[in-house]
């Protein structure tokens, strides 16, 4: 069988320090591509691509047309084109053999025109010859929402997470210092840390939280127990000084790259059920939506381990959205 030349198109560079850059880097390491085309981080270029997408593909929701180099795609339409991130998926209309890499299903997100986004996503996913997702949960949801045959949907999450070994750590309470990793500019991160501040932090008076990630004056949070570090070049040095990482996340979409990175560094993670979406679950003490479980762990400390293939099933309280 003749090898098909593979082209990689991505909206996020492997040089990015965020989750998008992490996934891009992993995929480029996993596959050998004939050619790779990346959208730069230039605001002007991003704006130009967005405007072009709206002009040439006005019937699609704009989230899918933010990086669609039409002439390049038409020129290479006979090759296998890998479209990385939803922002590139409009390109599926121009290639004959497209592989779509879904990081987050857009049907989960809170769009003003959600039905339009879901219709666009269904159209583009059905145009693909193959769909790659990062979790078993998303693989099931694609089949449920869009009725796409299972043989066209592949879960590549385990491949990207090779090297994530179990860690064993003795945590002697009370916990003194924790890390929150994520830009407060992103609504889901801000939502999570506000939940933590209102529901957990008042009962942990000796706890210091180090906030790591991009921030601006409009998204800054002020509390005597918060230390806003902003962007940090060397995460390992910060991890070494903390007892664990907290991940109060409530978005069900995709897998949480920040959690994977911490686990790969053998950093304990105290998270919600959504934070561990698509990942092996630790014990209830370290994966719960109940603030009381968080308060107990942070104040008392426990001995724990993270088994590589441990799966726990337990009832959790629902996130009530009050902050």
Secondary structure, DSSP 8 states (H G I E B T S, - for coil): -----EEEEESS-TT-SSHHHHHHHHHHHHS--SEEEE--S-HHHHHHHHHHHHHH-TTS-GGG-SS--HHHHHHTTTSEEEEESGGGGGGGGT-SEEEEEESS-GGGS--TTHHHHHHHHHHHHHH-SEEEESSHHHHHHHHHHH---GGGEEE-HHHHTTT---EEEE--SS--EEEEES-TTSHHHHHHHHHHHHHTGGG-TT-EEEEES---TTT----TTEEEEE--S-HHHHHTT-SEEEE-----SS--HHHHHHHHTT--EEE-TGGGTTS----GGGB-S-HHHHHHHHHH--EEEE-TT--------------
